[in-house]
Amino acid sequence: MNHTAAELAQYLGAKLRGDARTIISGVASPERARRTDLIYLASARHAGRAGASAALCMVASPDLHVPGKTILEVANPKLAFVKAAALLVARPATSVSIHSTAIIAPDANLAADVTIGPYVVIEDGVAIGPGTSLGAFCFLGRGAAVGENCCLHPRVTLYAGARLGRRVEVHSGAVIGSDGFGYVFGDGRYWKFPQIGTVEIGDDVEIGANTTIDRGSLETTRIDKGVKIDNLVQIAHNVRIGEHSILAAQTGVSGSSTLGTGVITGGQVGIADHCRLEDGAVAGAQAGIPSRKTIRHGQTVWGTPARPLEKFKQQYAWFARLPALAQRVRTLEKSEQEG
C-alpha cells in the first residue's frame, strides 16, 4: 500500500525533513531497497550504506543526516521502522474457506470467517475464533480453544484442552499441551505422575517452529501476553512465563519454574526445576541455572552455574590465564627440584 512521507511521519509521530510528497510502498535493507522503499539508520557508521541506497526516504535519529534523502526523525529508528513495516507490508491474504479434506467434529464451534487448510483434524468441543487460520495437517484435540485472528502454520498440534488467546502465531511443528516429564520411582519401576492440567497462552504470543510446551501436571502451564518464543524451545509442566518475555532458540525451562515480566534468555539457556527469574532478569547464552535458584530483578547472569555478569567476567579472565599460570607452576617446581 502506498503512503506519502507526510502520512508516514504523522503515523509514526516523526519530524519530517525533506519532500513530504515522497511515495513509500515497502521496506527493505539499504542494499536491496527500491526508490519507494523505506530504510532505517540507527548508527552513523552505516550512513554510507544509507546514502548509497536507492531509497528516497529513511527513518533516522535526529543527530544523523544523509544528504538527498527525505528523513523521518525519531528517537528509536529501529522501532519506528518496525511500526512502519506493519503498515506498509500486509500479511498475504488467505481466502476464507474450509478444505474438503479437513475432518471437523460436528460439535466444534468455528467462527464464520475461519480458514481451515488441507487434512486439518478438529476434535469434539473445539472453539475457533473469527479471522483465525489453520495450516495443512494441524491437529486440535478435544476442547482446545483458539482465539480470534490467530495463525497456526502447518503441522501445529494442540493437545486436548489447550487454550490460545487472540492474535497468537504458532509456527510449524510446534506441540502445545503434551504431557510433562514427571515420574516417581517405587516398587522397582517408574510410575508416571498424573499429567492432567492444561496450557494457557495469552494474547499476542508468538511460538517458534518445533517448540514444545507441556501441559501442567495438576495445574496450568501459563504463557502470558506478548511473550516471544524462538524455535526449538522446551517449556515443561507448571511453568509460568510473564508478559513480554523473550526466550531464544534451544532454551529449556524445567518444571515449576517461573519467569517474571520482561525476562530474556539467550540461546541454549538451561533453567532447572523450581527456579525463579524475577522481572527484567537476563540469562546470557548457554547459562545454566541450578534447581531452586532465584535470579533477582534486573540481574544479568552468565555461565554454568549462572553467576552475575561481572563475576563471570572476572572468573573467565582467570580461566583464560590458566595455561600461563600452569607453565609458571611447572617452572617453579622444576627450579625447586634442581635446587
N, C-alpha and C positions, 0 to 999 in steps of 0.2 A: 504494500500500500504506500502510495506517495504522500509525503508531507513536506512542507517548506521548513526551512531552518527556523523561521519565526514561530511556527506551530510547535516544533520540537522544543525550542527554548522555553515556551510557555509550559509545555507538558513537564519538562524537567526542572522548571524553576531556575533556569540558567540565564546568565547575562550574554547577550548576543553581540559578537564583534564581526562585522563583515556584511555580506549580502543576505538580507532576510528572505529573499525570494529563492535562494538555493534549494533545489529539489533533492530530497533524500528518500531512497526507496529500500535501503537494506543496510546491513552492517558487514564488516569484513576486517581482516588484518590489513595493515598498510600495503603490503606487497601484492595482495590479491584484490584490493579494492578497485571498483569502477568509480567513475565520476560521481555517481549518485549514491555511493555507499558512505556510511558514517564510520569513522575510525576514532580511536581514543589515544590520548597521550598523557601518561601518568608520571613520566620522568624525563628530564632534559636530555638524558643520554640517548633517548630514542627520537629526538627531534629530527635528526637526519632522515630516518625512515619515514616519519610523518611528512616531512617536507617533500620527499621524492615520490610520495604516493599520488596516484591519480585522483584520489578522493578530494572533493572540493570542501567538505565540511568535517570537522573533528570536534570531539569533546576534550577539553583540557583544563587544567587548573589555572587560576588567574595569573600565575607568575610565568607561564610558558607561552611563548609567542612563536608562531610559524608563519612567515610571510606568504601571502597569496591564498590563505585558507580562511574560510568562514569558521569562526570558533565559538563554541558554546562553553562559556566559563562556568565551572562548578568546582566545589571543594573536593569532591571524590569522583574523578573521571571514570574509573572502572565501574563504580556503582551506577553512575548515570548512563554509561554505555549499556549495561545490562538492562536497565529500565527501558532504554530506547529500543533495544532489541526485542523486548516483549511487545512493544507497539508495532515495530516495523516487520518483524519476522513472525508471521502467524503459523501456528501448527497446521500441518496439512490436514485438510478437511476429510472426515470419514463419512461415508454415506450411512445414514441410519437404516440398519437392516439386520435381520436375523438370518444367518446362513442356514440353508436347508439341512446341513449335516449336524447342526447343533442338537444336543439332547437336553431338553429342558423339562424338569418335573412339572406336573400340572399345577401344583400349588405354589410354585415360585412366583414372587411378586416383582415383575420387571416394569420399570417406568416406560412410557410410550416411546421415548426417543433414545433408546439404548442401541448400541451396535454390538452384535454378537458374531464372532468370526467362525470359521470352519472348525468342526469337531470339538467345540466347547461343550463341557458337561456341567450342568447346573442341577444340583440335587434339591430334595424337598426343603421347603421353608426358606430358601434363599431370597434375599431382598436386594435389588439393584436400583440405585437412584438415577435420576434423569441425566442425560448427557454423558453417561459412562460408556466406555468401550472395552471389550474383552477380545484380545487377540486369539489367533488359532490355538487350539489344544489347551486352553485354560480349563482348570477344574475348580469348581466351587462346591465345597461339601455342605452337608445338611446345616441349615440355619445360619450359614455365613451371610454377612451383610456388607455391601459396598455402597458408599455414599455417592453423592452427585458429582459429575464431572471428573470421575476417576479414569485412569488409563492403566489397564493391565496388559502388558505386552505378551506375546505368545509364550505358552507353556508355563504360566504362573499357576501355582497351586495354593488354594486356601482350604485348609482343613475345616472340619465341621466347627461352626460357632465363631470362627474368626471374624473380626469386625474392623472395617476400614472407614475412616471419616470421609470428608469431602476433599476433592482435588488431590487425591493420593495417586502417585505414579509408581508402578511396580514393574521392574524390568524382567526380561526373560529368565526363566529358570528359578526364580525366587520361590521359596516354600515358606508359607506362613501358617503356624499352628501345629507343626509336627510335635511329637512327644519330646519332652525334656529327657535328659540323660540322668536318671535317678534310680539307684538300686541300693538295696540293703542286703548284706551278706548274713546268712544264717542257715543252719541245718545243712551245711556243705554246699550251698549254692547261692547265687544271686537272685533276689526277689525284686521285681520291678515295683518301684514306688508309684502310686497312682498318678497319672498324668491326665487329670480331668478338668483342669482350669481352661482358660481361654487366652486370646490375644486381642488387644485393642490398639488400633493405630489411629492417631489423631489426624486432624486436618493438615493439608499441605506437606505431607511427608513424602519423601522420595526414597525408594528402596532399590538398591543396585542388583545387577544380574547375579544369579546363583547365590544370593544371600539367603540365610535361613534364620527364622525367628520361631523359637519354640513356644508352645502354649505353657501357661502356668501349671504347676503340679496340682495344687489345690486352690490356687488363687489366679491372678491375672498377670500376664506379661504386658506391660503398657509402654507404648512409644508415643510421647506427647507431640503436639503440633509443631510443625516446622522443622522436624528432625530430618537430616540428610544422611543416608547410609550408603556407603560405596558398595562395589561388587565384593563378593566372597567374604562377607562378614557373618559371623555366627553369634547369635544372641540367645542365651539359654533361658530356661524357665524362671519365672518370677522376677525377671529383670525389669527395672523401670528406668526409662531414659527421658530426661527432662526436655523442655521446649528448646528448639533451635540448637540442639547439639549436633556435632558432626563426627561421624565415625569413618575413617579411611579404610581402604581395602585390607582384608585379611585380619582385621581386628576380631578378637574373640572375647566375649563377655560371659563369664561363668554365672551359674545360678545364684539368684537372690542378691545380685549386686545392683547398686543404684547410682545412676549418673544424674547430676543436677542439671540446671539450666545452662545452656551455652558451653557445655563441656566439649573439648576437642581431643580426639585420639588420632595419632599418626598411623601410618601403615604398620601392620603386624603387631600392634599392641596386644598384650595378653593381660586380661583382668581376671584374677581368680575369684572364687566364690565369696559372697558376703562382703565385698568391697564397697566403699562409698567414695565417689568423686564429687566433691561439692561444686557449687555453681562456679563456672568460669575456669575450672581446672583444665590443664593441658598435659597430655601424656605424649611425649615425643616418640617417634617411630621406633618400634621394637622394644618399647619399655615393657617391663614385666612387673605387675603389681601383685604382691602376695596376698593370700587369703586374709580377709577381715581388715585390710589396710584402709586407712582414710587419707585421701588427698585433699588438702584444705582449700578453701575458697580462693580462686585465682592463682593457685600454685602451679608452676610448671615443673614436671618431673621427667627424668630420662634414665635409661639404663635398667639393668636387671640385677638385683631387685631395684625397683624405681626409687630414686632419691632426688631431692631438689636440684634444679639445673646447675646452680653454681657449685654445689658439692660434687656433682657428677663431673663437671669440667675439671675441677681440681684433681679428682681421683684419676680421671682419664689422662691428664697431663703426666702424672706419675707413672701410669701404666705405660705410656709411650716411652718413658725413660728407662724402663726395666732392663732392656738389653745392655745399655751403657752401664747401669749400676751393677748388673751381673758380671760384666767384664772387670769392673773395678774390684769387686769382691774376689774374683779369681786371681787378679794380680796381687792383691793383698795376701791372700792365702799362700800363693807361690813365694812371695817375699818372706813370709813367716817360716815356711818350710826350709828355704835356703839359708835363713838366718840361724 
